Amino acid sequence: MENTRRGPLIPASVMHNKIVNNAFDGVLLLAAFFVVARQQEVIGALVFLGVVGVMLIVSDRLSDVWVPLILMTVFLTRCYDSYDTFIRFAPYIGAVIGAVVFHIIYYWEKPTVGPSFYGLCAVAVAVTFGGAFYISAADYFRPIMLYYVGCLGVLMPLLYLVAKPKADGAARERFLRGLFFAGCLAVFVVAALYIREWEFFKITSYKARWFQSSNNLATFLMIAMPTGFYYSRKCRWLIASPALMYLTIVFCNSRGGIVLGTVEFFALLIFFCFYRSDPFSRVVFASCALAMVVLFFVFLPRLVVFCKVEIPMDGLTRFDLIRALFRGLTDQSEPRINLLSRALADFRSNPLFGTGLGYRGNSDIYNPVRGAMNWYHMWGPQILGSMGVLGVLCYGYQLYGRIRLAFSQRELTEVTLSLCYLGLFMMSQVNPGEFCPFPYAITATLIFILIEPNEPAKGADPAPDPAQSTPETQSDPPQSAVETEVDDSQR
C-alpha cells in the first residue's frame, strides 16, 4: 500500500520555515511569561489550547503543538485542585480533541514499529488487568479509573503509531526546545512567586517557601536540566542555565527535588566534563562541580535553616549535619513510609494482579484532589501494589528496553533526551511522575520515540533527500498532545 502524505493546509514554505517556527515558539514563550506575571492561567490555558487546535488543523506536524502544550502545562501547575474550574470548559476541550482526531485522519501516515513500542504494549496489558479478581466493578469502571487505565494503557501505543512516522531530526530539535522553554518558564514561575511574597520571605528569615506546585515544578526542572547543557553547546551564554535550573529546584523546597536534583546536577556536571566538551566548557563544568562540593560543606548549616529542617545543630560535625539533613528531608511525618507498607500489604492481598489503579483503600493515608487517583506516590510501590507480579514483569520489560535503547545512543541529541528521561524517572521514585498521563507519561513515550532510529515502513515511498526537496515536499516532525496534570503530590 502506497504511503501518501498530505501537506499542510497553510503553504509548506511557511509552515516548514525555520525562521517562522523560531518566531512562533518565541512568541509563545513570551506569552507564557505574561500569563504567569498577570496570574491569568485559566484564560492563558484557553488561548494556548486554541493555538493547539488551530495548529493541529493547519499543520501536518505534531511537533508544532508541543511547545504551546508543554508551556501551558507548566503555568497550570499553579491551578491546584482545579477540576471544577476546567470542567466548565469541557465543550471547548472537546473541540480541541476533535482537532486531534482531524489531524490523525487527515495527515495519517503508515506507521513503523520500533523497540519501544512493545514495552508500551506490555504496560497497556498491566494497567488494564491490574486489580483483576480483586477490585469491584464499580471502582474499575469509575470515569477517573477509565481515564488513567486508558491513557496509561492503550493511548500510549496509539500515540506511538501516530508520532513515529515523523520522528526525525527536526522533531527532536523542536522537542528539546520545548523542554528547555519549559525549564525557563518554571524558573520564571518560582521567581515570580518569591517576588510576590518577598516581604513574607524576609519576615521568615529568608527560609524557603513551599507551595502546592513545588513538586511539579521541580519535576519539570529535572526533566529540562540536561537541555541547558545541550544548548550551551550552541550558545555559550546559556552555559549558566543548568545551574539556574538547579538553584530554582532548591527554592522550590521540594524534598524530592532537593535530594534528587542535587544528585542529577552533580552527575550531569561530571558527565558533560568528559562528553565531547570543548576546553572552555570542561573547565566551567569541572569548576562548578568542585565549587558545588565546597559550598555545600561551607554553607551546610545555612542550607539546613533555609530548607526549614528542624534539627539541633549544636556540637554537630559537618558529616553529622549531612546525616541529620537527610533524615530531616525524608522523615518529616512522611506518608510515603505508610504508603510503602500499604503497597506491600496490597500486593500480598492479590499477588498476581494487585489491587488496580482504581483502588481507594489508601484514602486514610492519602486522599487526592478531585480528578486524581489514590497514588502510592512512588514508582515501584505503585507498580507492585496496583498491578502485582504482572505489573513488575511488564514495567520491568519496558524499563529494560528503554535502558538498552538509551545506552545504544552516541549522538548529543539522543543522549540529551535519555538524560531528560533520567530526570523524570528519578523524580517518579518519590512522586506520581510517570503515572500522570499528561504530561509526564506522554513525555516519556515521546522521548523514546525520538531516540529510536526512524526507518521507513515496508512498502512506503522513500523519504525525499533534504538536499533535493522543496519546502512543499519536505517532511517534518511530530510530537504529541499533552494535557495538564494539575494534581500535585503531597510534599
Buried (B, 14 or more C-beta within 10 A) or exposed (E): EEBEBEBBEBEBEEBBBEEEBEEBBEEBBEBBBEBBEEEBBBEBBBBBBBBBBBBBBBBBBBBBBBBBBBBBBBBBBBBBBBBEEBEEBEEBBEEBEEBBEEBBEEBBBBBBBBBBBBBBBBBBBBBBBBBBEBBEEEBBEBEBBBBBBBBBBBBBBBBBBBBBBBBBBBBBBBBBBBBBBBBBBBBBBBBBBBEEBEEEBEEEEEBBBBBBBBBBBBBBBBBBBBBBBBBBBEEEEBBEBBBBBBBBBBBBBBBBBBBBBBEBBBBBBEBBBEBEBEEEBBEBBBEBBEEBEEEBEEEBEEBBBBBBBEBEBEEBEEEEBBEBBEEBBBEEEBBBEBBBEBBEEBBEBBEBBBBBBBBBBBEEBBEBEEBBBBBBBBBBBBBBBBBBBBBBBBBEBBBEBBEEBBEEBEEBBBBBBBBBBBBBBBBBBBBBBBBBBBBBBBBBBBBBBBBBEBEEBEEBEEBEEEEEEEBEBBBBBBBBBBBBBBBBBBB
